[in-house]
Amino acid sequence: MKADPVVRCADDLRAVYPKPSFWLGLAFIAVFLVFQLIAEWLDWQWLRVVPFVLFLIFVLPVVMRLQRDYQRVINALECPHCGQAAGKTFTKQGILHLRCQHCGKETRTDSLVLYQGPPTKI
């Protein structure tokens, strides 16, 4: 009996995600706390909003770019049955599966996706 094919894509999907930076997160928390302390000291309540505005200006575009790149890689994955770009995905028990828009077949991948985080290889 022939085994179902498994699409190898975890490495490509993982390459889209940047390495998490402890120091960058710590710097963001420090900036947030400094703005909160200055706002309290000067009694300028509007200053408390500045870290959130900075987050929207600098972090949100990066997250949106990551989502766009991730979706581009997923949409380009080839269906092993017909050879065309599958175009759709779904997860079953945390494992990413392709659902081909052309032939309608579902194929398992080697990517484990939990809690919207970066995929890991099974």
Z-matrix of the N, CA and C atoms (Angstrom, degrees):
N
C 1 1.448
C 2 1.528 1 109.46
N 3 1.314 2 115.94 1 133.42
C 4 1.456 3 121.73 2 -176.68
C 5 1.529 4 109.98 3 -82.41
N 6 1.338 5 116.25 4 132.57
C 7 1.462 6 121.31 5 179.91
C 8 1.535 7 109.80 6 -76.93
N 9 1.316 8 115.45 7 148.02
C 10 1.460 9 120.58 8 177.25
C 11 1.525 10 109.03 9 -66.17
N 12 1.327 11 117.49 10 141.30
C 13 1.467 12 119.86 11 178.91
C 14 1.527 13 110.90 12 -69.34
N 15 1.317 14 115.00 13 152.02
C 16 1.462 15 121.90 14 175.71
C 17 1.523 16 107.04 15 -120.86
N 18 1.321 17 116.14 16 125.32
C 19 1.459 18 121.00 17 -179.84
C 20 1.524 19 108.38 18 -79.06
N 21 1.315 20 116.73 19 124.74
C 22 1.463 21 122.34 20 178.90
C 23 1.530 22 108.69 21 -87.98
N 24 1.317 23 116.65 22 107.79
C 25 1.467 24 119.13 23 -176.62
C 26 1.528 25 112.97 24 -142.49
N 27 1.313 26 119.29 25 -5.46
C 28 1.467 27 121.76 26 -174.56
C 29 1.527 28 111.87 27 -59.05
N 30 1.317 29 117.42 28 -40.47
C 31 1.465 30 120.12 29 -179.22
C 32 1.528 31 111.32 30 -65.76
N 33 1.343 32 116.88 31 -40.86
C 34 1.459 33 120.46 32 178.70
C 35 1.522 34 111.17 33 -66.41
N 36 1.325 35 116.96 34 -41.72
C 37 1.462 36 120.38 35 179.47
C 38 1.519 37 111.07 36 -68.45
N 39 1.317 38 116.44 37 -38.46
C 40 1.465 39 120.54 38 -179.89
C 41 1.526 40 111.44 39 -66.71
N 42 1.340 41 116.79 40 -31.20
C 43 1.466 42 120.84 41 -179.57
C 44 1.531 43 111.88 42 -66.18
N 45 1.321 44 117.42 43 -23.83
C 46 1.462 45 120.96 44 179.47
C 47 1.523 46 110.61 45 -69.87
N 48 1.340 47 116.94 46 -35.20
C 49 1.463 48 121.31 47 -177.23
C 50 1.525 49 110.86 48 -79.31
N 51 1.333 50 116.93 49 134.40
C 52 1.465 51 118.79 50 176.52
C 53 1.526 52 110.56 51 -75.41
N 54 1.288 53 115.87 52 159.99
C 55 1.460 54 119.87 53 175.83
C 56 1.530 55 108.64 54 -69.73
N 57 1.320 56 118.31 55 132.01
C 58 1.471 57 118.68 56 178.75
C 59 1.523 58 110.50 57 -65.40
N 60 1.306 59 115.34 58 138.29
C 61 1.452 60 120.51 59 -177.31
C 62 1.522 61 110.12 60 -112.48
N 63 1.307 62 116.37 61 114.88
C 64 1.454 63 121.89 62 177.84
C 65 1.524 64 110.01 63 -62.84
N 66 1.324 65 116.25 64 -41.88
C 67 1.463 66 120.64 65 -175.93
C 68 1.514 67 111.75 66 -70.00
N 69 1.312 68 118.05 67 -34.62
C 70 1.458 69 120.64 68 177.89
C 71 1.530 70 110.35 69 -66.90
N 72 1.320 71 116.85 70 -41.68
C 73 1.458 72 120.78 71 176.56
C 74 1.516 73 111.79 72 -64.38
N 75 1.313 74 115.56 73 -41.63
C 76 1.466 75 120.33 74 178.22
C 77 1.529 76 110.85 75 -64.38
N 78 1.331 77 116.87 76 -39.08
C 79 1.463 78 120.75 77 178.18
C 80 1.530 79 110.67 78 -64.62
N 81 1.330 80 117.05 79 -40.41
C 82 1.457 81 119.57 80 178.62
C 83 1.530 82 110.81 81 -63.80
N 84 1.313 83 117.57 82 -42.66
C 85 1.469 84 121.14 83 177.85
C 86 1.526 85 110.29 84 -63.35
N 87 1.332 86 117.39 85 -40.34
C 88 1.466 87 120.96 86 179.36
C 89 1.531 88 110.96 87 -63.69
N 90 1.324 89 117.04 88 -44.26
C 91 1.467 90 121.11 89 178.36
C 92 1.524 91 109.98 90 -61.85
N 93 1.317 92 116.35 91 -43.43
C 94 1.460 93 120.84 92 178.82
C 95 1.529 94 110.76 93 -59.50
N 96 1.324 95 116.87 94 -47.43
C 97 1.463 96 120.37 95 -178.81
C 98 1.533 97 112.19 96 -66.45
N 99 1.330 98 117.17 97 -38.62
C 100 1.458 99 120.36 98 178.50
C 101 1.528 100 110.20 99 -62.26
N 102 1.315 101 117.58 100 -44.95
C 103 1.460 102 120.13 101 178.40
C 104 1.528 103 111.27 102 -63.40
N 105 1.334 104 117.30 103 -38.14
C 106 1.462 105 120.14 104 178.84
C 107 1.530 106 110.59 105 -65.79
N 108 1.322 107 117.60 106 -41.77
C 109 1.467 108 121.10 107 179.69
C 110 1.536 109 111.78 108 -67.18
N 111 1.321 110 116.11 109 -42.25
C 112 1.466 111 119.28 110 178.59
C 113 1.527 112 110.20 111 -64.78
N 114 1.323 113 117.05 112 -40.81
C 115 1.465 114 120.45 113 178.78
C 116 1.526 115 110.72 114 -63.36
N 117 1.307 116 116.93 115 -38.41
C 118 1.472 117 120.49 116 178.46
C 119 1.527 118 110.73 117 -69.27
N 120 1.313 119 116.74 118 -42.07
C 121 1.457 120 121.89 119 -177.03
C 122 1.535 121 111.64 120 -66.95
N 123 1.357 122 115.95 121 -43.36
C 124 1.459 123 120.29 122 -178.48
C 125 1.533 124 112.82 123 -89.67
N 126 1.320 125 116.35 124 -6.82
C 127 1.463 126 122.73 125 -177.61
C 128 1.534 127 111.19 126 59.89
N 129 1.330 128 115.16 127 39.01
C 130 1.455 129 121.89 128 175.28
C 131 1.526 130 107.71 129 -106.03
N 132 1.297 131 117.49 130 94.24
C 133 1.469 132 121.56 131 -175.78
C 134 1.528 133 112.23 132 -65.49
N 135 1.312 134 117.41 133 -30.12
C 136 1.455 135 120.09 134 -179.67
C 137 1.528 136 111.85 135 -64.56
N 138 1.325 137 117.36 136 -23.12
C 139 1.460 138 121.41 137 -178.57
C 140 1.536 139 111.76 138 -68.75
N 141 1.311 140 116.74 139 -21.01
C 142 1.475 141 120.55 140 178.73
C 143 1.527 142 112.17 141 -66.69
N 144 1.313 143 116.90 142 -20.61
C 145 1.466 144 121.75 143 -177.41
C 146 1.528 145 111.98 144 -82.85
N 147 1.322 146 117.49 145 -21.94
C 148 1.463 147 122.28 146 -174.66
C 149 1.534 148 113.19 147 -54.83
N 150 1.350 149 120.70 148 -45.34
C 151 1.475 150 118.40 149 178.81
C 152 1.520 151 113.30 150 -60.50
N 153 1.323 152 117.40 151 -34.04
C 154 1.459 153 120.20 152 179.27
C 155 1.526 154 111.15 153 -70.47
N 156 1.336 155 116.18 154 -37.73
C 157 1.462 156 120.35 155 176.73
C 158 1.527 157 109.84 156 -65.70
N 159 1.325 158 116.72 157 -42.27
C 160 1.472 159 120.28 158 176.77
C 161 1.520 160 110.94 159 -61.78
N 162 1.319 161 116.75 160 -39.04
C 163 1.463 162 121.34 161 176.91
C 164 1.530 163 109.83 162 -60.62
N 165 1.331 164 116.61 163 -46.60
C 166 1.466 165 120.44 164 -179.97
C 167 1.520 166 112.06 165 -63.94
N 168 1.324 167 116.73 166 -35.79
C 169 1.462 168 119.88 167 -177.66
C 170 1.525 169 112.31 168 -76.56
N 171 1.342 170 117.33 169 -40.42
C 172 1.465 171 119.86 170 -172.24
C 173 1.525 172 114.75 171 -102.35
N 174 1.308 173 118.78 172 -35.55
C 175 1.465 174 120.74 173 -173.62
C 176 1.528 175 111.98 174 -92.25
N 177 1.308 176 117.90 175 -42.48
C 178 1.458 177 120.80 176 -177.24
C 179 1.529 178 113.31 177 -57.65
N 180 1.348 179 120.16 178 -43.72
C 181 1.468 180 118.73 179 176.80
C 182 1.531 181 113.26 180 -61.49
N 183 1.326 182 117.22 181 -33.74
C 184 1.466 183 120.19 182 178.43
C 185 1.527 184 110.17 183 -67.14
N 186 1.315 185 116.64 184 -42.99
C 187 1.465 186 120.72 185 179.01
C 188 1.527 187 110.26 186 -64.25
N 189 1.310 188 116.79 187 -41.44
C 190 1.465 189 119.68 188 178.57
C 191 1.526 190 111.60 189 -64.84
N 192 1.338 191 116.99 190 -38.74
C 193 1.468 192 120.25 191 177.48
C 194 1.524 193 110.92 192 -64.74
N 195 1.346 194 116.09 193 -40.76
C 196 1.464 195 119.93 194 177.79
C 197 1.524 196 111.27 195 -61.19
N 198 1.318 197 116.76 196 -44.09
C 199 1.461 198 120.12 197 178.93
C 200 1.525 199 111.22 198 -63.17
N 201 1.321 200 116.89 199 -40.81
C 202 1.465 201 121.10 200 179.75
C 203 1.534 202 110.76 201 -65.16
N 204 1.337 203 116.90 202 -44.90
C 205 1.467 204 120.57 203 178.58
C 206 1.518 205 111.72 204 -64.37
N 207 1.332 206 115.88 205 -41.48
C 208 1.467 207 121.09 206 179.00
C 209 1.529 208 110.11 207 -61.79
N 210 1.326 209 116.41 208 -45.06
C 211 1.465 210 120.37 209 179.83
C 212 1.526 211 111.17 210 -65.53
N 213 1.336 212 116.85 211 -36.46
C 214 1.470 213 120.52 212 178.19
C 215 1.524 214 110.64 213 -62.73
N 216 1.334 215 117.00 214 -42.98
C 217 1.465 216 120.80 215 179.84
C 218 1.525 217 110.19 216 -66.01
N 219 1.331 218 116.74 217 -42.79
C 220 1.466 219 120.09 218 -179.94
C 221 1.523 220 111.17 219 -63.90
N 222 1.329 221 117.42 220 -44.02
C 223 1.465 222 120.53 221 -178.32
C 224 1.521 223 112.73 222 -66.80
N 225 1.330 224 117.40 223 -21.74
C 226 1.462 225 120.63 224 -179.03
C 227 1.531 226 113.14 225 -89.04
N 228 1.340 227 118.38 226 -5.83
C 229 1.460 228 120.08 227 -179.31
C 230 1.525 229 110.84 228 -63.49
N 231 1.322 230 115.54 229 133.85
C 232 1.462 231 120.85 230 -177.10
C 233 1.515 232 111.92 231 -84.05
N 234 1.309 233 114.73 232 139.04
C 235 1.464 234 120.97 233 172.75
C 236 1.529 235 107.55 234 -74.24
N 237 1.329 236 118.66 235 127.87
C 238 1.461 237 119.65 236 -179.59
C 239 1.529 238 113.13 237 -71.80
N 240 1.314 239 117.54 238 -13.42
C 241 1.466 240 120.91 239 -178.29
C 242 1.529 241 112.62 240 -86.33
N 243 1.356 242 116.74 241 -43.64
C 244 1.467 243 119.13 242 -177.05
C 245 1.526 244 113.27 243 -113.74
N 246 1.340 245 118.13 244 -13.38
C 247 1.455 246 121.86 245 176.95
C 248 1.514 247 115.40 246 83.70
N 249 1.322 248 117.68 247 -0.03
C 250 1.462 249 120.38 248 178.99
C 251 1.525 250 109.87 249 -96.52
N 252 1.327 251 116.04 250 166.51
C 253 1.467 252 120.27 251 178.07
C 254 1.526 253 108.90 252 -64.31
N 255 1.331 254 116.15 253 127.08
C 256 1.466 255 120.56 254 -175.25
C 257 1.523 256 111.26 255 -66.19
N 258 1.329 257 117.16 256 -47.36
C 259 1.456 258 120.41 257 174.54
C 260 1.512 259 116.83 258 86.89
N 261 1.324 260 119.55 259 -27.60
C 262 1.466 261 120.63 260 -179.72
C 263 1.520 262 109.63 261 -129.86
N 264 1.322 263 114.54 262 149.48
C 265 1.466 264 120.19 263 177.34
C 266 1.522 265 109.04 264 -136.49
N 267 1.316 266 115.13 265 161.97
C 268 1.452 267 122.80 266 171.08
C 269 1.513 268 107.54 267 -153.57
N 270 1.314 269 116.63 268 162.45
C 271 1.455 270 119.94 269 177.56
C 272 1.523 271 109.26 270 -113.02
N 273 1.311 272 114.45 271 142.18
C 274 1.448 273 121.90 272 175.37
C 275 1.520 274 106.36 273 -131.44
N 276 1.334 275 116.30 274 114.74
C 277 1.462 276 123.34 275 -176.60
C 278 1.529 277 111.09 276 56.31
N 279 1.344 278 116.08 277 36.86
C 280 1.452 279 121.89 278 177.26
C 281 1.513 280 115.16 279 84.80
N 282 1.321 281 117.91 280 -7.99
C 283 1.470 282 121.52 281 -178.93
C 284 1.524 283 109.17 282 -95.24
N 285 1.320 284 115.96 283 129.35
C 286 1.457 285 121.73 284 -179.89
C 287 1.523 286 109.74 285 -72.42
N 288 1.326 287 116.36 286 132.93
C 289 1.463 288 123.09 287 176.89
C 290 1.519 289 108.81 288 -124.66
N 291 1.324 290 116.49 289 147.56
C 292 1.456 291 122.08 290 173.58
C 293 1.515 292 109.05 291 -93.64
N 294 1.315 293 116.24 292 141.84
C 295 1.461 294 121.86 293 171.51
C 296 1.520 295 105.70 294 -123.97
N 297 1.319 296 116.17 295 106.57
C 298 1.458 297 121.38 296 -174.98
C 299 1.524 298 110.55 297 -69.80
N 300 1.329 299 116.09 298 131.27
C 301 1.459 300 121.14 299 177.14
C 302 1.520 301 111.97 300 -77.36
N 303 1.326 302 117.30 301 -16.07
C 304 1.461 303 120.76 302 -176.10
C 305 1.521 304 112.50 303 -93.37
N 306 1.338 305 116.90 304 -51.57
C 307 1.465 306 119.57 305 -177.35
C 308 1.528 307 112.52 306 -102.63
N 309 1.342 308 117.36 307 -12.53
C 310 1.461 309 120.69 308 176.16
C 311 1.525 310 115.36 309 81.49
N 312 1.328 311 117.84 310 1.76
C 313 1.464 312 119.95 311 -178.08
C 314 1.519 313 111.38 312 -83.18
N 315 1.320 314 115.39 313 150.32
C 316 1.461 315 122.43 314 177.57
C 317 1.520 316 109.06 315 -106.11
N 318 1.340 317 115.42 316 135.92
C 319 1.459 318 121.42 317 -177.39
C 320 1.515 319 109.38 318 -133.10
N 321 1.313 320 115.67 319 135.60
C 322 1.461 321 122.50 320 178.22
C 323 1.525 322 109.63 321 -77.44
N 324 1.351 323 115.79 322 147.31
C 325 1.459 324 120.38 323 174.86
C 326 1.532 325 108.56 324 -113.20
N 327 1.307 326 116.00 325 178.31
C 328 1.459 327 120.66 326 178.55
C 329 1.528 328 111.92 327 -97.10
N 330 1.339 329 117.35 328 21.20
C 331 1.461 330 122.06 329 -176.42
C 332 1.520 331 111.37 330 -107.16
N 333 1.309 332 114.90 331 129.22
C 334 1.457 333 121.93 332 173.80
C 335 1.521 334 106.94 333 -104.77
N 336 1.342 335 117.28 334 120.94
C 337 1.458 336 122.18 335 -176.66
C 338 1.523 337 107.64 336 -119.82
N 339 1.318 338 115.89 337 112.56
C 340 1.457 339 120.24 338 -179.68
C 341 1.511 340 110.78 339 -120.36
N 342 1.310 341 117.59 340 133.27
C 343 1.460 342 124.39 341 172.68
C 344 1.527 343 113.12 342 54.83
N 345 1.301 344 118.49 343 39.83
C 346 1.454 345 123.78 344 177.54
C 347 1.530 346 113.25 345 58.75
N 348 1.313 347 117.82 346 19.28
C 349 1.445 348 121.47 347 178.14
C 350 1.513 349 110.83 348 -88.65
N 351 1.318 350 116.37 349 -175.38
C 352 1.475 351 118.89 350 178.60
C 353 1.518 352 110.43 351 -67.06
N 354 1.320 353 116.37 352 145.29
C 355 1.466 354 119.78 353 -179.92
C 356 1.521 355 111.54 354 -70.29
N 357 1.309 356 115.17 355 149.12
C 358 1.463 357 121.04 356 175.31
C 359 1.521 358 107.98 357 -120.00
N 360 1.294 359 115.68 358 153.85
C 361 1.459 360 121.32 359 -178.89
C 362 1.524 361 110.46 360 -82.32
N 363 1.310 362 115.21 361 135.25
C 364 1.478 363 120.07 362 178.52
C 365 1.515 364 109.29 363 -82.24
